[in-house]
Amino acid sequence: MNMICKRFIFLLSIGFAATAQAATAVAEIAHLLQFVEGTQCRYERNGKMHGGKEAAEHIRKKYAHFKDEITTAEDFIALSATKSEMSGKKYRVFCGDKKVQDSDRWLLEELKRYRQ
């Protein structure tokens, strides 16, 4: 096989890998948004409590804003679902009698469960 063919195959494989990685990230992000939307937990943002649907709506808006910077589900969590851009306050999640969690930890735990 000549050098041009080898380079072409190499570049093609990189393209396929990047496409597969992007598809995986999109699926993971979609799952996390559904997870937030369907939760019975309360989501605290800037001192105000929100239900899952309201929280997911807000996170979707931030996701649209940061979309060009997001390549992984971890990027999505860090940029869209961790803290207020205005106040810098972390988002927190209240789930019944469980210990209050920062939203990034809560979502990273769910991402880990989803990947398994």
N, C-alpha and C positions, 0 to 999 in steps of 0.2 A: 504494500500500500504506500502510495507516495505521501510526501509531507503535507501537501495541500489537503488531501483526503483525511489524514489524521487530524489536522487542525479543525477541519470542518466538523468532523464527528465529535471532537472535544467541545467545540463551541455549541454544537447542537445539544450535547448532553448537559452542559451548563444551563442552557435555556430551559430544557425540560425539568431539571432539578429546581430551578428558580420558579417555574410555573407551578410545580407540585407544592413547593413550600408556600407560595402565595395562596394556593387553593386551601391548604391546610389551615393557614392563618385565618382566612375568611370564614371557614367552617367553625373554628374555635371561637372567633369573635361573635359570630351569630349565636353560638351556644351560650356564651356568657351573657349576651343581651337578653336572650330568652330566660336564662336563669334569674337575672335581676328582675325582669318584668313579672315573672311568675312567683317570686318569693313572697312569703308572708311576713318576712322581716321588715323592719322599718329602716330607712336610709336617712342618715342625718347629713345635711349639707348646709354649711354656714349657720348652724344652730337651729335649723328648721327640719322637722321630720317629714319624710315623704314615703309613700307606698312604692311598691316595685314598679308599677307602670310609670309613675312620675319620674322615678330615678332613671329608668331605662330611657325614657324620652330625653332627659337631660344628657345622659351619657352618649346617646346617638348624635345629639347636636355637637357635642365636643369631638366625637369620632369624626364627623363630617369636617369639622374645622382642622383637625390634625391628620387627616387621612394620608396626606402625602408623606408624613413622617413615620407612619406606622407600617411595619413590615411583619411583626409578630404579634401574637396575642399578649405577650408581656409588654410590648410597646403600647398596645391598646389600653391595657390596664394602667400603666404608668401615666400616659398622657390624657386619657379620657375619664378614668374612673377612680382616681386616687385623691385628688385635692382640688380646691377652688383656685382657679387662676387669679381671681380678684383678691381674695383674702389670704390665700396660702394655707387655709385650714384644711386638715385631712377630712375626707368623708368617713363616716363611721356607720357600722351596721349593728342594729339591735335585734336579736332573734330570741324572743321569749325570755326564758330565764338563763340563757347562755351568756357568757361573758361578752361584753361589747368588743367588737373587733374593728380595726381599720379596714376600710373597704378593699384595699389592695391585697391584704392578707386573705380576706374572705374569698376574693375572686381568684387569687393564685391557688388556694386550696381546691376550689371548684375546677379550675383548669387542670390541676393534677388528677383529680378524680375522672374528669372527662377523657384525658389522655390514656388512662388505664383502661 
